[in-house]
Amino acid sequence: MALFMGVGIILTWIFSVSYVLTHLEIYSAFDFFRNLGWFAWIQFLSVGLFVTSHDACHGSAAPNYPRVNRWIGRIAAGLYAGLLFDSIILKHSDHHAFVGSENDPDFHSVEQGHSPGFLSWMLRFFSHYLSLPQLLWMTIASQILMHGFHFREPNVLLFWAVPSFLSAIQLFYFGTYLPHHSRNRPFQDQHHARNTVQPYWSSLVSCYHFGAYHHLHHLKPGLPWFRLPQEHLRSQLKS
């Protein structure tokens, strides 16, 4: 099931982006809501690409097939924003091993008794994951799409570049900032994380359940994203 979901997200993203780059005309006011729908759909799939690579970091994108798992992670991370999967594994391992400490690349320490703000935390977060090779790859890829394949420049920006950028902010806000922000209240254990349980649809749309069930993810990092709500319900019934 995990392998099916991961490959499905990758292929759906490829087909969706290919379609909007070749078929949509964004200058038509009549088609505004259609284009808005496509934009939201591709941003949702972009989040899914990163979540797929994240599952691969934990070996759950293709359980029992480590080589396939690694390649799924590499493809998903590369398509998402030119990320290097092998580098993501190292940083994400540090997040789980040193969560809430100065060695945690996802964490922003409390300064002078106050929790850090969204912007400063986000800038620190991106400084750990953005790199010059990635920015160069995105620039070269956009030029190839516009001048090599002759896709319309507005389409490339609106349906490829912008969703990738906004999905990064979305992932940070729902998957890191909200569950790991102290809100000046102590965390329940050493994972420095909270569940922010929401309705199923908003949990899925916001961050493929990793935001809503983030503490559960730290407790059981090997669970793929689509099993988190079920596992949360099971643990609630047991208690």
C-alpha positions as YAML, in Angstrom:
chain: A
units: angstrom
residues:
- id: 1
  name: MET
  ca: [0.00, 0.00, 0.00]
- id: 2
  name: ALA
  ca: [2.80, 2.43, 0.88]
- id: 3
  name: LEU
  ca: [4.59, 1.71, -2.40]
- id: 4
  name: PHE
  ca: [1.35, 2.20, -4.32]
- id: 5
  name: MET
  ca: [0.66, 5.53, -2.59]
- id: 6
  name: GLY
  ca: [4.18, 6.84, -3.13]
- id: 7
  name: VAL
  ca: [4.37, 5.93, -6.80]
- id: 8
  name: GLY
  ca: [0.81, 7.19, -7.28]
- id: 9
  name: ILE
  ca: [1.64, 10.63, -5.87]
- id: 10
  name: ILE
  ca: [4.77, 10.89, -8.04]
- id: 11
  name: LEU
  ca: [2.97, 9.89, -11.24]
- id: 12
  name: THR
  ca: [-0.07, 12.05, -10.51]
- id: 13
  name: TRP
  ca: [2.19, 15.06, -9.95]
- id: 14
  name: ILE
  ca: [4.05, 14.41, -13.22]
- id: 15
  name: PHE
  ca: [0.85, 14.03, -15.25]
- id: 16
  name: SER
  ca: [-0.86, 17.01, -13.59]
- id: 17
  name: VAL
  ca: [2.07, 19.40, -14.09]
- id: 18
  name: SER
  ca: [2.57, 18.19, -17.66]
- id: 19
  name: TYR
  ca: [-1.09, 18.87, -18.41]
- id: 20
  name: VAL
  ca: [-1.22, 22.38, -16.97]
- id: 21
  name: LEU
  ca: [2.04, 23.39, -18.63]
- id: 22
  name: THR
  ca: [0.79, 22.33, -22.04]
- id: 23
  name: HIS
  ca: [-2.97, 22.95, -21.97]
- id: 24
  name: LEU
  ca: [-3.99, 25.75, -19.60]
- id: 25
  name: GLU
  ca: [-4.37, 29.36, -20.68]
- id: 26
  name: ILE
  ca: [-4.06, 31.52, -17.58]
- id: 27
  name: TYR
  ca: [-4.98, 34.83, -19.21]
- id: 28
  name: SER
  ca: [-8.65, 33.94, -19.59]
- id: 29
  name: ALA
  ca: [-10.80, 35.49, -16.83]
- id: 30
  name: PHE
  ca: [-13.48, 32.90, -17.60]
- id: 31
  name: ASP
  ca: [-11.12, 30.12, -16.55]
- id: 32
  name: PHE
  ca: [-9.98, 31.77, -13.31]
- id: 33
  name: PHE
  ca: [-11.64, 29.26, -10.97]
- id: 34
  name: ARG
  ca: [-10.50, 26.32, -13.06]
- id: 35
  name: ASN
  ca: [-6.91, 27.56, -12.91]
- id: 36
  name: LEU
  ca: [-7.23, 28.22, -9.19]
- id: 37
  name: GLY
  ca: [-8.38, 24.65, -8.71]
- id: 38
  name: TRP
  ca: [-5.43, 23.32, -10.68]
- id: 39
  name: PHE
  ca: [-3.06, 25.50, -8.68]
- id: 40
  name: ALA
  ca: [-4.43, 24.17, -5.36]
- id: 41
  name: TRP
  ca: [-4.30, 20.59, -6.67]
- id: 42
  name: ILE
  ca: [-0.65, 20.86, -7.72]
- id: 43
  name: GLN
  ca: [0.32, 22.48, -4.42]
- id: 44
  name: PHE
  ca: [-1.38, 19.59, -2.61]
- id: 45
  name: LEU
  ca: [0.56, 17.11, -4.75]
- id: 46
  name: SER
  ca: [3.78, 19.05, -4.14]
- id: 47
  name: VAL
  ca: [3.28, 18.59, -0.41]
- id: 48
  name: GLY
  ca: [2.72, 14.92, -1.18]
- id: 49
  name: LEU
  ca: [6.05, 14.67, -2.97]
- id: 50
  name: PHE
  ca: [7.90, 15.88, 0.10]
- id: 51
  name: VAL
  ca: [5.83, 13.66, 2.39]
- id: 52
  name: THR
  ca: [6.72, 10.69, 0.17]
- id: 53
  name: SER
  ca: [10.42, 11.50, 0.46]
- id: 54
  name: HIS
  ca: [9.91, 11.92, 4.22]
- id: 55
  name: ASP
  ca: [8.35, 8.46, 4.44]
- id: 56
  name: ALA
  ca: [11.33, 7.13, 2.51]
- id: 57
  name: CYS
  ca: [13.63, 8.67, 5.15]
- id: 58
  name: HIS
  ca: [12.00, 6.28, 7.62]
- id: 59
  name: GLY
  ca: [12.03, 3.33, 5.23]
- id: 60
  name: SER
  ca: [8.24, 3.27, 5.01]
- id: 61
  name: ALA
  ca: [7.79, 4.29, 1.34]
- id: 62
  name: ALA
  ca: [8.64, 0.75, 0.24]
- id: 63
  name: PRO
  ca: [8.99, -1.45, 3.33]
- id: 64
  name: ASN
  ca: [11.21, -4.52, 2.89]
- id: 65
  name: TYR
  ca: [12.67, -3.05, -0.32]
- id: 66
  name: PRO
  ca: [15.38, -0.62, 0.84]
- id: 67
  name: ARG
  ca: [16.79, 0.05, -2.63]
- id: 68
  name: VAL
  ca: [13.35, 0.82, -4.06]
- id: 69
  name: ASN
  ca: [12.56, 2.90, -0.99]
- id: 70
  name: ARG
  ca: [15.70, 4.99, -1.50]
- id: 71
  name: TRP
  ca: [14.96, 5.62, -5.16]
- id: 72
  name: ILE
  ca: [11.39, 6.63, -4.44]
- id: 73
  name: GLY
  ca: [12.78, 9.12, -1.92]
- id: 74
  name: ARG
  ca: [15.33, 10.45, -4.39]
- id: 75
  name: ILE
  ca: [12.79, 10.88, -7.19]
- id: 76
  name: ALA
  ca: [10.18, 12.52, -4.95]
- id: 77
  name: ALA
  ca: [12.71, 14.90, -3.37]
- id: 78
  name: GLY
  ca: [14.23, 15.80, -6.73]
- id: 79
  name: LEU
  ca: [10.90, 16.48, -8.39]
- id: 80
  name: TYR
  ca: [9.70, 18.47, -5.41]
- id: 81
  name: ALA
  ca: [12.41, 21.12, -5.42]
- id: 82
  name: GLY
  ca: [15.72, 19.63, -6.47]
- id: 83
  name: LEU
  ca: [16.38, 18.36, -2.95]
- id: 84
  name: LEU
  ca: [19.11, 15.78, -2.36]
- id: 85
  name: PHE
  ca: [17.49, 12.85, -0.61]
- id: 86
  name: ASP
  ca: [20.69, 11.55, 0.99]
- id: 87
  name: SER
  ca: [21.21, 14.95, 2.62]
- id: 88
  name: ILE
  ca: [17.59, 15.05, 3.84]
- id: 89
  name: ILE
  ca: [18.03, 11.68, 5.57]
- id: 90
  name: LEU
  ca: [20.96, 12.98, 7.61]
- id: 91
  name: LYS
  ca: [19.17, 16.16, 8.67]
- id: 92
  name: HIS
  ca: [15.91, 14.40, 9.44]
- id: 93
  name: SER
  ca: [17.75, 11.77, 11.47]
- id: 94
  name: ASP
  ca: [19.20, 14.60, 13.54]
- id: 95
  name: HIS
  ca: [15.70, 15.99, 14.03]
- id: 96
  name: HIS
  ca: [14.48, 12.73, 15.54]
- id: 97
  name: ALA
  ca: [17.67, 12.02, 17.47]
- id: 98
  name: PHE
  ca: [18.11, 15.50, 18.97]
- id: 99
  name: VAL
  ca: [14.57, 16.85, 18.85]
- id: 100
  name: GLY
  ca: [14.14, 20.12, 20.69]
- id: 101
  name: SER
  ca: [17.87, 20.74, 21.13]
- id: 102
  name: GLU
  ca: [20.42, 22.98, 19.43]
- id: 103
  name: ASN
  ca: [21.43, 20.01, 17.27]
- id: 104
  name: ASP
  ca: [17.92, 19.70, 15.87]
- id: 105
  name: PRO
  ca: [17.85, 21.38, 12.42]
- id: 106
  name: ASP
  ca: [14.06, 21.78, 12.62]
- id: 107
  name: PHE
  ca: [14.03, 23.43, 16.03]
- id: 108
  name: HIS
  ca: [14.40, 27.07, 17.06]
- id: 109
  name: SER
  ca: [15.48, 27.53, 20.66]
- id: 110
  name: VAL
  ca: [13.60, 29.68, 23.13]
- id: 111
  name: GLU
  ca: [15.25, 33.05, 23.57]
- id: 112
  name: GLN
  ca: [14.94, 35.14, 26.72]
- id: 113
  name: GLY
  ca: [11.97, 33.13, 27.94]
- id: 114
  name: HIS
  ca: [9.90, 33.70, 24.80]
- id: 115
  name: SER
  ca: [9.10, 31.23, 22.05]
- id: 116
  name: PRO
  ca: [10.57, 32.26, 18.70]
- id: 117
  name: GLY
  ca: [8.29, 33.83, 16.13]
- id: 118
  name: PHE
  ca: [7.12, 32.19, 12.94]
- id: 119
  name: LEU
  ca: [9.37, 34.17, 10.58]
- id: 120
  name: SER
  ca: [12.63, 33.75, 12.48]
- id: 121
  name: TRP
  ca: [11.96, 30.04, 12.97]
- id: 122
  name: MET
  ca: [11.12, 29.58, 9.29]
- id: 123
  name: LEU
  ca: [14.30, 31.36, 8.13]
- id: 124
  name: ARG
  ca: [16.41, 29.18, 10.41]
- id: 125
  name: PHE
  ca: [14.59, 26.08, 9.18]
- id: 126
  name: PHE
  ca: [15.14, 26.91, 5.51]
- id: 127
  name: SER
  ca: [18.79, 27.76, 6.13]
- id: 128
  name: HIS
  ca: [19.35, 24.10, 7.03]
- id: 129
  name: TYR
  ca: [17.55, 22.64, 4.03]
- id: 130
  name: LEU
  ca: [18.11, 25.10, 1.19]
- id: 131
  name: SER
  ca: [21.42, 24.90, -0.66]
- id: 132
  name: LEU
  ca: [23.12, 26.58, -3.59]
- id: 133
  name: PRO
  ca: [22.99, 23.41, -5.76]
- id: 134
  name: GLN
  ca: [19.25, 23.18, -5.15]
- id: 135
  name: LEU
  ca: [18.68, 26.82, -6.14]
- id: 136
  name: LEU
  ca: [20.82, 26.34, -9.25]
- id: 137
  name: TRP
  ca: [18.85, 23.22, -10.17]
- id: 138
  name: MET
  ca: [15.54, 25.06, -9.85]
- id: 139
  name: THR
  ca: [16.85, 27.94, -11.97]
- id: 140
  name: ILE
  ca: [18.23, 25.65, -14.68]
- id: 141
  name: ALA
  ca: [15.08, 23.49, -14.67]
- id: 142
  name: SER
  ca: [12.83, 26.54, -15.09]
- id: 143
  name: GLN
  ca: [14.93, 27.78, -18.03]
- id: 144
  name: ILE
  ca: [14.79, 24.33, -19.66]
- id: 145
  name: LEU
  ca: [11.01, 24.22, -19.25]
- id: 146
  name: MET
  ca: [10.52, 27.71, -20.70]
- id: 147
  name: HIS
  ca: [13.18, 27.79, -23.41]
- id: 148
  name: GLY
  ca: [13.93, 24.13, -24.08]
- id: 149
  name: PHE
  ca: [10.36, 22.79, -24.10]
- id: 150
  name: HIS
  ca: [8.85, 26.21, -24.89]
- id: 151
  name: PHE
  ca: [6.23, 26.10, -22.15]
- id: 152
  name: ARG
  ca: [4.61, 29.44, -21.41]
- id: 153
  name: GLU
  ca: [6.56, 31.37, -18.80]
- id: 154
  name: PRO
  ca: [3.47, 32.28, -16.71]
- id: 155
  name: ASN
  ca: [2.43, 28.63, -16.64]
- id: 156
  name: VAL
  ca: [5.86, 27.51, -15.43]
- id: 157
  name: LEU
  ca: [5.87, 30.11, -12.68]
- id: 158
  name: LEU
  ca: [2.26, 29.66, -11.57]
- id: 159
  name: PHE
  ca: [1.93, 25.90, -11.80]
- id: 160
  name: TRP
  ca: [5.48, 24.72, -11.04]
- id: 161
  name: ALA
  ca: [7.61, 27.27, -9.19]
- id: 162
  name: VAL
  ca: [5.02, 28.99, -6.99]
- id: 163
  name: PRO
  ca: [3.32, 25.78, -5.72]
- id: 164
  name: SER
  ca: [6.73, 24.41, -4.76]
- id: 165
  name: PHE
  ca: [7.58, 27.57, -2.81]
- id: 166
  name: LEU
  ca: [4.21, 27.85, -1.07]
- id: 167
  name: SER
  ca: [4.11, 24.15, -0.24]
- id: 168
  name: ALA
  ca: [7.46, 24.54, 1.57]
- id: 169
  name: ILE
  ca: [5.91, 27.22, 3.79]
- id: 170
  name: GLN
  ca: [2.83, 25.05, 4.25]
- id: 171
  name: LEU
  ca: [4.93, 22.06, 5.27]
- id: 172
  name: PHE
  ca: [6.93, 24.13, 7.71]
- id: 173
  name: TYR
  ca: [3.88, 25.73, 9.32]
- id: 174
  name: PHE
  ca: [1.73, 22.62, 9.75]
- id: 175
  name: GLY
  ca: [4.47, 20.00, 10.02]
- id: 176
  name: THR
  ca: [7.08, 21.77, 12.15]
- id: 177
  name: TYR
  ca: [6.03, 25.11, 13.62]
- id: 178
  name: LEU
  ca: [2.61, 24.22, 15.04]
- id: 179
  name: PRO
  ca: [3.46, 20.80, 16.53]
- id: 180
  name: HIS
  ca: [6.87, 21.85, 17.90]
- id: 181
  name: HIS
  ca: [6.00, 25.36, 19.11]
- id: 182
  name: SER
  ca: [5.95, 25.41, 22.89]
- id: 183
  name: ARG
  ca: [3.18, 28.05, 23.19]
- id: 184
  name: ASN
  ca: [4.81, 28.63, 26.60]
- id: 185
  name: ARG
  ca: [3.43, 25.28, 27.77]
- id: 186
  name: PRO
  ca: [5.54, 22.21, 28.60]
- id: 187
  name: PHE
  ca: [5.55, 19.23, 26.26]
- id: 188
  name: GLN
  ca: [4.40, 15.87, 27.56]
- id: 189
  name: ASP
  ca: [7.69, 14.07, 26.88]
- id: 190
  name: GLN
  ca: [11.15, 14.26, 25.34]
- id: 191
  name: HIS
  ca: [9.80, 14.41, 21.78]
- id: 192
  name: HIS
  ca: [8.93, 18.10, 22.15]
- id: 193
  name: ALA
  ca: [5.92, 17.62, 19.89]
- id: 194
  name: ARG
  ca: [2.14, 17.77, 20.06]
- id: 195
  name: ASN
  ca: [-0.72, 16.31, 18.12]
- id: 196
  name: THR
  ca: [-2.96, 19.03, 16.72]
- id: 197
  name: VAL
  ca: [-5.87, 16.74, 15.91]
- id: 198
  name: GLN
  ca: [-8.21, 18.10, 13.24]
- id: 199
  name: PRO
  ca: [-11.02, 16.76, 11.06]
- id: 200
  name: TYR
  ca: [-9.72, 14.12, 8.66]
- id: 201
  name: TRP
  ca: [-10.04, 16.29, 5.56]
- id: 202
  name: SER
  ca: [-8.14, 19.27, 7.00]
- id: 203
  name: SER
  ca: [-5.49, 16.99, 8.49]
- id: 204
  name: LEU
  ca: [-4.98, 15.45, 5.04]
- id: 205
  name: VAL
  ca: [-5.00, 18.71, 3.09]
- id: 206
  name: SER
  ca: [-2.75, 20.63, 5.47]
- id: 207
  name: CYS
  ca: [0.14, 18.18, 5.77]
- id: 208
  name: TYR
  ca: [-0.92, 14.61, 4.91]
- id: 209
  name: HIS
  ca: [-1.64, 14.01, 8.62]
- id: 210
  name: PHE
  ca: [1.93, 14.67, 9.81]
- id: 211
  name: GLY
  ca: [0.95, 17.95, 11.43]
- id: 212
  name: ALA
  ca: [-2.19, 16.71, 13.13]
- id: 213
  name: TYR
  ca: [-0.51, 13.56, 14.47]
- id: 214
  name: HIS
  ca: [3.04, 14.78, 14.85]
- id: 215
  name: HIS
  ca: [3.63, 13.48, 18.35]
- id: 216
  name: LEU
  ca: [2.40, 10.09, 17.20]
- id: 217
  name: HIS
  ca: [4.84, 10.29, 14.29]
- id: 218
  name: HIS
  ca: [7.71, 10.81, 16.72]
- id: 219
  name: LEU
  ca: [6.52, 7.88, 18.80]
- id: 220
  name: LYS
  ca: [6.19, 5.62, 15.74]
- id: 221
  name: PRO
  ca: [8.26, 7.15, 12.91]
- id: 222
  name: GLY
  ca: [7.97, 4.04, 10.76]
- id: 223
  name: LEU
  ca: [4.24, 4.54, 10.18]
- id: 224
  name: PRO
  ca: [3.44, 5.88, 6.69]
- id: 225
  name: TRP
  ca: [1.34, 9.03, 6.53]
- id: 226
  name: PHE
  ca: [-1.96, 7.35, 5.63]
- id: 227
  name: ARG
  ca: [-1.86, 5.09, 8.71]
- id: 228
  name: LEU
  ca: [-1.48, 7.86, 11.28]
- id: 229
  name: PRO
  ca: [-5.22, 8.62, 11.80]
- id: 230
  name: GLN
  ca: [-6.04, 4.94, 12.19]
- id: 231
  name: GLU
  ca: [-3.20, 4.44, 14.66]
- id: 232
  name: HIS
  ca: [-4.28, 7.49, 16.64]
- id: 233
  name: LEU
  ca: [-7.83, 6.13, 16.87]
- id: 234
  name: ARG
  ca: [-6.52, 2.75, 17.96]
- id: 235
  name: SER
  ca: [-4.43, 4.30, 20.73]
- id: 236
  name: GLN
  ca: [-7.41, 6.36, 21.88]
- id: 237
  name: LEU
  ca: [-9.60, 3.28, 22.09]
- id: 238
  name: LYS
  ca: [-6.93, 1.44, 24.10]
- id: 239
  name: SER
  ca: [-6.69, 4.27, 26.59]
...
